[in-house]
Amino acid sequence: MRQLILVSHGDLAKSYLTSLDMIAGGHDNVTAITFDGEISKTLLGDQIEVALNPDAQEVIIVVDLPGGTPCNVVLERYLTDERITILASLNLPMILELYLNLGQADYQMTQAIKTAISNTYDVKQQLSNQTEDDE
């Protein structure tokens, strides 16, 4: 079993969980943890620790910002933990990709990164290019 933990500044992670519910109809094995800037790094780390499912064979922690406090706390605690994968730059296409594949034993994390990258583009330019191709 895999577990997905989203960690962000402010309520971003919780908002993504709400969106995941709307799109995928739920969020089993997914937890959102928020950092409001008022709690210590130690307390944030403790919240993440409590959220970890000891029965999960693999845990994917996605942080919102590389180099931000949530990312740094996760790195300090789990950099050498082989069962934990740490991804940065939380976004909805990535979360959806990860969630829909939590049960797939052969799923490669690099696919989630590719999904995040391929879903970041100038929509107007993309539509313009498609219109030109259709002509």
Buried (B, 14 or more C-beta within 10 A) or exposed (E): EBBBBBBBBEEBBBBBBEBBEEEBEEBEBBBBBBBEEEBEBEEBBBBBEEBBEEEBEBBBBBBBBEEBBBBBBBBEBBEEEEEBBBBBBBBBBBBBBBBEBBEEEEBEBEBBBEBBEEEEEEEEEEEEEEEEEEE
